[in-house]
Amino acid sequence: MSQRRQQCADKIVARFRQTLGHDLAGQISEAQFNELKSLIREAMAEEAGSVAVELQQVVETLRAGQDKPELGL
């Protein structure tokens, strides 16, 4: 999963560089672009963690509903 996040962050930063243009992108160091990639990966990881928690809650809710007998209406 982290490799997918890395590839996605690379694409985002590459696209960002393109939108800046050559002159502006040249004013930003490679270390700063790498920091941006790192921030993007961290944000993606946090979001994935939040989604996992929400999904677990849904699973628990569904399982709790299965324990109840059906009324056959």
Secondary structure, DSSP 4 states (H G I P E B T S, - for coil): -HHHHHHHHHHHHHHHHHHHHHHHHTTS-HHHHHHHHHHHHHHHHHHHHHHHHHHHHHHHHHHHHHTSPP---
